Amino acid sequence: MSNISWMYHNLCQNPASITETFGTSNSLFGTNRLADGDLQSYWLSTSVGTVISILFDMGSAVWADTFIVVHNLPVVNNEPLAGTFTLYLNAGNTNPPIASTYYLSNPASLGTSMYYGSAVNYRYFRLLSYGTSFNEQIKINEIFIGKRDTFNVNPEYPFKRETDSSTIVTISEKGQKKVYHKYTRTNWELSYPSIDEITYGTMLKIRKYCSGSYKPFFVCFDIDDNKFETHFVRFGKNGFKHKEESYGNHSINLRLEEEL
């Protein structure tokens, strides 16, 4: 089992520029939606079946080893539908970037594609997608380009995982009851009973960057065993509890809540 990976410093949030091809002219679905931390907003292609290209110019070469895209493209058996679409990133230090190509894999049950690899150092990253029979406009909810952090230890296993649901119940004047499902959310409780000063410092860095529970981030619980266990989460309310057991020895409890 590999250690948990934390992806929180998203280079797509502050690139030097973003250039798009076949994006809608409606600013409500523009490039400002690509890394805004909101899964309910999205970038939208201009029409069905178009080839899209979204180029990120980081201004100078940056290090990245993780690429994640949340989208509405369909897949079957962990692969894109035959003849339907291709989704990948080109990267390089010239425009157009052609030095490296990274194909983004996708599970059948989730619209989240990802690539985890060794760190590379490039200035330009271009997301490309094209389809021949996809019957919807392409939606890109979130893009992450950056490096992942891992701690030198994992939390106590098995860590607590729970699901909470919210419903609305209405009763008509005739006494008819209807139940409406609002959402189902997964939460995780992670307990680190004994970590060193360096690991504690990394945890504080993540918490500070995310402004407590303000900014969501990506987390993958086991890249080696199941990279598709990649989730968009945030720290829950009071979801970072710390106690110094002894000098240089810390106890941490984290609560993560799935973003919807």
N, C-alpha and C positions, 0 to 999 in steps of 0.2 A: 504494500500500500504506500503510495507516494504521499508526501505532505501536502496539506491544503495550499492551493495557490490563490493569491489575492491580487486582483487587477483593479486598481483604483486611480492611477495617474494616467488619464486618457489624453493622449497627444492630439486627438481629434477635436478637443474642446477649444484649443487655441492655436490653430495652424496659421501660417502666414497668409494663406489664401485657400479657397476651395473653388474648383472649376467643375461645372457639371455639363453633361450632354443629355438631352431629352428629359430634363426635369420640368415639372409643371411651372408655369409662370406665376402661379398663386403663391404668395409669400407665406401663407398659412401652412404650406407643405414644402418649404424650401430647405436649403442646406443648413439653416440654423436649427433644424429639427434633428439633425443626424447624431448629435452627441449632447442633447439637452437634459439627459437623465430622466426622461419621461417616456415610458413605453406606450402611452396613449397617443403621443404625437408621432408624426412620421414624415419622411421625405417621400414624394410621390412622383412616379414617372409620368410623362405627358400623355401616353396612350398605351394601349395593349400591344405587346409584341415588339416593343422598341428595344434597341441595344442601349443600355445605360452605361455611362462612364462618369465616375466621381473622383476627381484628382485632388489629393491633399498635398500642398506644398508646405513643408514644415519650416522653411526658411533656411535651414542648414541641416546637415545630417544628424539624425537622432537614432538612438538604440531602441530596438523593438524585438520582442520574441513571441508576441501574442497578438492575434487578430481575431476579433469576434464581431459578427454581424447578426442583428435580430431583424427578421424580415418576414414576408408572407409567401415566400416561394415554396412550392410543394415538393415533397420527397417521399420515396417508398423504399423500405429496407435499407435505410441509411444512405441512399444514393438519390440524386435528382431524378425526377420522372424522365424516362427516355424521351428525347426530343423536346423537352420542355424548357429547361434553363441550365445555364452554367453560371457559377458564381466564384470569382477568384480575385486575388490582388496581384497587381504588378508593382514592383518596387525597384528603385534605382536612384542614381545621383544626377541623371539627366532627364529632361522632359521631351518626349514621353519616356517613362521609366520602363526599361526592358531587361534589367540585370537579373531579376529573379521573379518567379511566379509562384504563388501560394494558393492552392485550391482549398476552398473552405468546405469541410465535411459537415453533414447535417443529419441528426436523428429523424426518424419518421414522425415522432410525436411532438416535436418542438420546432418552432421557427427560429432556431438559433444555430448559426454555423460558426465554426471556429477552426483556428490553426494554432497549434502549440509547437514551437521549435526552438532552435538555437538563436541567440541574439544576432541581429544584423544591424548595420549602420547605414541608413539611407536618408535622403532628403525628400524624395517623392514617393507617394503611395497612391495607386489608382485602383479603385474598386470597379470591376467590370461584371456585367451580367447581361445575358441575352437569352431569348427564348423563341421557340417556334410555334408552340401551341398553348402557352399559358394564357388563360382567358381573363386575367385581371391585370390592372395596372400594378407595377412593382412598388411595394412599400418597404422602405428601410426605416425601422424604428430607432435603432441605435447602432453605432459603429464604435468599436474600441480598437485603437492601435497603441501599443505601449509595452512595457515590461511587467512581468509578474513577480511578486514577492512570495517567498515561502519562509516559514519559520523552521528552526532546526528541530522542532518537536511537533507532534500532533496532539490534539486534545485527547482527554480520556476517551477510550472507546468501549462500548458504543456511545456516541454522543446523542443527546436527546433530539428527536425530530417529531414535530407535531403539526397537525393541520387544523386550522380553524375556518369556519364558514359563517357567512352572514346571510340572513334571509329577511324578507319583508312579508308579513302576514296581513292580508286585508280581508275584511268581512263586509259583505254587501248588506243592504237594508233587508234583504230576504234571508240573511244568515248564511249565505254561501261564502265559504272560506277559500281564498287563493293564496298560495305561497310562491313568492318570487325569490329566486336565488340571486344574490348580489355578487358574492365572490367566494372563492376558496383559496386560502393562503397557507403556504408552508413556512414554519418557523424552526430555527435550529438553536439549541443551547450548547455552547462549547465551553468546556471546563479545562483550563490549564493550571493544575495545582502547584507546579513548580517550574518556573522559567527563569532564565538568567537575565542580567541587566541589558544585554544586547538585544535579545528577543523582545523584552519589554519595551525597549526604545523603538523597535520597528512597529510594534502594535500601537504605540502612542503616535507615531508618524502617520499611520493609516487613519487613526481616529481624528487627528488634527486635520489631515487633508480632506476628510469627509465632513468636517465641521460637526462632529458628533454624529447625529442621525440625519443630518441635512442632505448630504449627497449620497446617492446610491452607487454601487460598484459591482463588479463581477467577482464571483468566487467559484472555484472548481474544487470539489472535495477529493478527487483522486484522478489526476490526469492519466496515470498509467493504466488503471483498471477500467475507468469509464470517463472519458473526457466529455461525454455528453451530460454529465452531472455538473453542468455549468449554469449558474443561476445569477440573475440580477437581483441584488439584495441591498438592504441598508441596515445599519445598527438600529435595533429597537429602542424604544424609550427606556432610558436608564439601562441600556444594553451593554454597558462597559463597566464592569465592577472589578476593582483592584484592591489587593491587600499585600503589603510587604511582610512576608512571613519572617524573614530575617534579612540581614544586610545582603543585598544583591540577589535575593531569592524572592520571587513574586508569584502571587496567585491571581489568576485572571479568569473571569467568567464573561463570556460574550453571548449576546442574543442577536441573531440575524433574522430579519423578516424579508420574505420574498416580495419583490416589487410586482405589481399587477398592471 
